Amino acid sequence: MPSPCTPHRPSQRPAHWLPHWPSHRASRWPSRWARRSALAAAAALAAAVALASVLPAPARAATRLPVNYDFIAGATAAALAPDTPPPGADNWSCRPTAAHPYPVILVHGTFANMDDNWQAASPLLADSGYCVYAFNYGGASSASPVQGTGEIAASAAQLATFVNTVLAATGAAKVDLVGHSQGGLMPRYYLSFLGGAGKVSDFVALAPSNYGTTLDGLTELASLLGVSGEINGPLSEACEACVEQEQGSAFLAGLNADPTVPGVRYTVIESVDDEVVTPYKNAFLPAAPNVSDVTVQSQCALDGSDHLEIAADPVALADMLNALDPSAPVHVPCLVVLPVTGPVGPVPNL
């Protein structure tokens, strides 16, 4: 019988990221709830056998940072400290090593900030020997808890400035980028139009809105009713980035005319249970020699991570590590992962 866990190795704050309208099309409810019922049953079993099923991991170093794989717990604790870097990030005395020569810059999503978005990925990357950096963009000010709402092109310019700052501080030739949601889309503007292609080696995107979202059909319904303008006008005043991420937007049409640039390796990691980027395949980039599109459930059928949890999902984060350093792959675990709250039972060291 085939295993539900097939490790992937790349070939070459509540209410975050996009507006989270609670409406879902009725046709999607049966399969979604059937899947989540199965996950709940699997969770109960996993809780009983987790200690026996997880192999012992090597002892952690005394300085190893804890990794919070529960997205909502980490985000809730950190949401009101937007100017505080996540654990392991923004150590400006860090110098890249020969094993990891490129610093990693974390790019948060819509309505998020650098602290609440990266309570898992940042310490995990630091524990793995990377120099890690994070910043805020697209907010009313850098101190605002709500970031990532401004015009995407302007946010990409902020990213360009931050990349230059990191390169100057570390002496590195390039950086790697890891983004979530809008943070997996916006850097593509930087790469394509702001000279970023020569400064970035790898770009890993978790549940990015590359081809936009229908918001479970709401944007299509608004278009059929002829009320898109009435909705998008007020919405753009509060969140220009939200309107730009709608499927079929003028912004996405321009960006996706040439979706990738030579010299950068792109890895997209997505969940079939993404309720924000809909349909979920809108996250993926067209097939190309420098593109890897990964669905977490193709490696682990027990993984029920949603749009938020994928930023803290150990399955997705193992894929992230392998995309950044395919020469030294880590084992991709297969665990019961619940939406928003994350893994059931202990997580082996990655």
N, C-alpha and C positions, 0 to 999 in steps of 0.2 A: 504494500500500500504506500503511495507516495507520502512523504512527510509534508506537513503544512508549513515547515520552515525551510526555505531554500535561500541560503545567504546570497546576497547580491554583491557583486564586485564590479565597479564601474569599468567600462571598456577603456578607455583612454584616460482686562481688568474686567476683567469681565467686559463683555461687549467690545472686543477688540477687532481691529484689522479692516473690516468693511462694516457698513451698517448691518446689524444683526436683526433683520426683521424676523419675527418668529413664524411667519406663515410658511407652510410647506405644501406643495401640490399633493392632492390626495392620492394620486397614482404612485407616489413614492413611499407613502406610509407603510404599506404591508411589508415590502422588502426591508425597509429600514428597521422597522420594529421587530420583525422576525430575526434580523441579524443581531439586534441589541439584546433580544431575549436569549439568543444563543450565547452571546458574550456573557450575559449575567450568569447563566448556568456554568459556563466555563470558568468564570471568576470564582464561583464557590468551590469548584474542584481544585482550581489552582491554589487557592488559599490553604487547602488541606495538605497539599503535597509539595508546596513551593520549596520548603527547606530541603526536602529530599531530592528535588529535581534540579536544583541549581548547584553546579559544581563549585567547590571552594575556589576563591580567587586569591592571587598573591596578596600578601599584606600590603596595605596602603602606606605610603610614606607619611611621616608625621605632618608634613605640610600639605598633604592632599586635601583639596577643598571638597566639601560635600556637594552633591549634585541633587537638585530637587526635581524629580521627574513628574511631580504633580503640578501641572501648569497653573491651575486656579489658585492653589495654595501659595505658590511662589509669586504669582501676579498680584494677588490680593495684598500680600505682605509688602510688596515693593512698589505698588502703584503710585503712592504719594511721595516717593523719593526719586523724582525723575532725573535729578542732577547727580544721583549716586550711581556710579558704574556698577554693573552686576559683578558678582564675585569672580575674581581672577582677571578682570579687565582694567585697562588703562593704567598699567604699570609702565610708566614712561622710561624706566631704567632697564626694561626688558630688552634683550638683544637676541635676535633670531639665531638658531643653531643650524649646523649643517644638515641635520635631520629635518628641520622645519624652517627653511630659509625665508619663508614669506609670512609676515604678520597676518592675522585674520581679523577683519573688520566685520562686526555684526551690525546688521541693518534691520531695525524693528519694523513693525507693520502699522497700518492705519489705526489711529486712536491709542496706540501703545506708546511706550517710551523705552529707552535703552535698559532700564533696570527691570521693569516688570516682564519684558519679553524674553529675557535671556538668563533666567535663574538656573537653567539646566545646561544649555550649550556653552555658556561662558566658562563656568568652572570645569566642565568636562574638557574643553579645549586647553585650558591652562594646565590641568592635570596631565594632559597628553603631551605637554612640552611646547605648546604654541605661545607666542606673544599675541595677546588678545586685546582688541580695542572696540569700544562702542561709543555711540554719540546719538544725540537727538536731532531730528530734522522735521521740518514741516509743521511746527507748532507756533502758537502766538508768541512764545518766547522759549528759550531753552529750559526755563524752570517750570513750564506748564506740564502738568501730569498728562495732558492729552496732546499727542504729537501726531505727525503724519497726515495732517488734513489739508495742507497747502498744495498749490500747484506742483505737479510731479516734476516738471522741468526745473523749477526753482529748488526743489528738494535734491535733485540730482546735482545741482551746482554746489549745494552744501556738502554732499558726499565727495565731490571733487576736491573741495578745500580740505576736508578731513583726511582723505587719502594722501594728499601732499604733506600734511602735517605728520602723519604716521611714517611716511617714507623718510622724511627729513630727520625724525627723531630716532629711527631704528637703523638707518643706513641701508635698508633693504632695497633691492632692485624692483620688486613688485610686491603686491599684497594679494591675499585671497579674500573673497567676499562670501559671507553667509547671510542670507536674508530670509525673512518670513513674511508671507502675504504680500502687501505692497512692497516690502523690503526685498522680495524676490523678483519684483518687476522694475521698480524705479532704477536700480543700478544698470539695467539694460540701456536706459536713456544715456546715462553717463558713458557707458562703453561705446555706444553707437555715435553719439553726437558731441560729447564733451572731452574727447581725447583720452578716455579711460582704457582703451584697448591695449595700449602699450604698458600700462601700469598694473594690470590684473592678470594673474595666472589662472586661478580657478574661481568659478562663481557657482555656489551651491544655493539652491532656492527651495525652501520648504513651503509647500502649498501656495505658490505664487499665482497672481491674477494675470498671467501672461496674455490670455485671450479674453479677459474680462469675465464678468459674472452676469447671469440673468437673475440673481437673487431668488433662486427657486421659481423662476418664471415671472416675477413681479415686474421686471423691466419690459418683458414681452407683453404682458397684460396692459401696462401703461401705454405702450406704443399702439396696441390695438384699439384702446379706448381714446387715443388721441390726447392724452394728458401728460405725456413725457415732459413737455416744456414747463407745464405748471408745477410738476414735481421737481425737476432738475434745477429750475431757477433758484428757488429758495435753498435747495440742498447744496448747490455750488457755492453759495455765500458762506455756508458753515463748513463745507467739506468739498473743496474743488477736486481733491484726489478721488473722492467717492464717485463723482460723476465721470471722471476720466477712466475709472476702472470698470464702467459698465460695458458689457458686451456690445460691440458695434460703435463705440465712441470714436470721434475723430482722432483723439490722442492715440488710441490703440491702433487705428488704421495706419497712422504714420509710423509708429514704432515698429509694427509688425511687417511693414513692407520688406524689410531686411532684418529678420528676427535675431540673428547672431552676427558676431564679427570674428574674423580669423584670429587665431592665436590665443583665444580664451577657451577653456574647457567649461562647459555648462552641465550641471547636474540638477535635475528637477526631481524632488521627492514629494509624492502626493498620496493622500488617502482617499479611498472610494467613499468614505463617510464624511468628506468635506461638505459642510452645509452652507458655507459662505461662497467659495468659488464653485459655482454651479453652471453647467455640469462640470464634474471634477476634472475631466480631461482637458478643460480649458487651461489648466495649469501647464500642460506639457508643451514643449517646443517641437517644431518639425524635426524629423530625423535628419541627422547630419553626423559626419565623422567626429565632431567635437561636442556632441550632445548625448547625454544619457538621461532617459526618462524612467523613473522608478516608482512603482506602486507598492506601498508597504505590504499590502495584503498578498501580493505575489510572492512574498518571502515568508509571511506569517499570517495565516488566516485568522489567528486569535486577536490580531491587532485591530481595535476599534477606534483608534485615534480620530478625532475630528479636526476642524480647522485650527482650533486653539492648541489642543494637546500635541499636535504633530511637532510643535516647536520644543516640546520636552519629552517626546516619545523616544525611549531607548533604541527601538528598532530604527527609526528615522535618523537618530543621531549617530548610530553606528554606520549607517550609509553615508552620513556627512563626513565622518572621519575617514572612511574608505575613499570617498571622492577627493578629499584633500591630499591623501597620501596612499594612492593605490599600491605603492611598492611595499607597504607594511600593513596589510589589511587586518582589521580586527574581526572577531567573530560577530555576526549579526544574530542577536538573541531572538527567540520566539517566545513571547510572553502575552498573557492576557492584558491588554491595555484598554482602559475604559475612556470614553469621551471626557474631556476636560480634566478629570482627576487622575488619569494615568495608570501605571502598572499596578496589578494586584500581586502582592508578595514581593520578595526581594529581587533586586536587579543585579545581575553579575557585573563586575567591573568591565568596562569596555576598553 
